[in-house]
Amino acid sequence: MSDTAADAESTVSGNQANIPARIRRELDIDDGDHLRWEIRDDGTLRVEVVQQREGTFAEFDGYDGAADTDAATDHDDWGVE
């Protein structure tokens, strides 16, 4: 390790390393996000957070149809046994 101050540290276990909670909160890292790793020519490591908050269902809040449904009754009405 270098003598420079670190924002946070974690320990590698097997092939995995934890991201410290303070770093996750500050960078808004959540389940499903990806980390893009880059080893630079000078030997330093750059990690970019690729947040998965955009996509087909990112803004989907559920079906807001005009009619209420009753799954037990509708199940039979649809011919599913």
C-alpha angles and dihedrals in degrees: 000000000000126000093245120109115260128216089222141333136218136181126244114234115189104319096332136089127190122231108229114248094240091056092046091051095045093049094037092236112175139172111296095028117126130223118218112206126204127180108206127214091253091058096255123130123232120195121192122194113226105196117210098210096114126071145084097318101024094113097032111125097177135272115314099185126168096247131055116232133213108209095203093053097035091049090064093041090057091057095247114143 
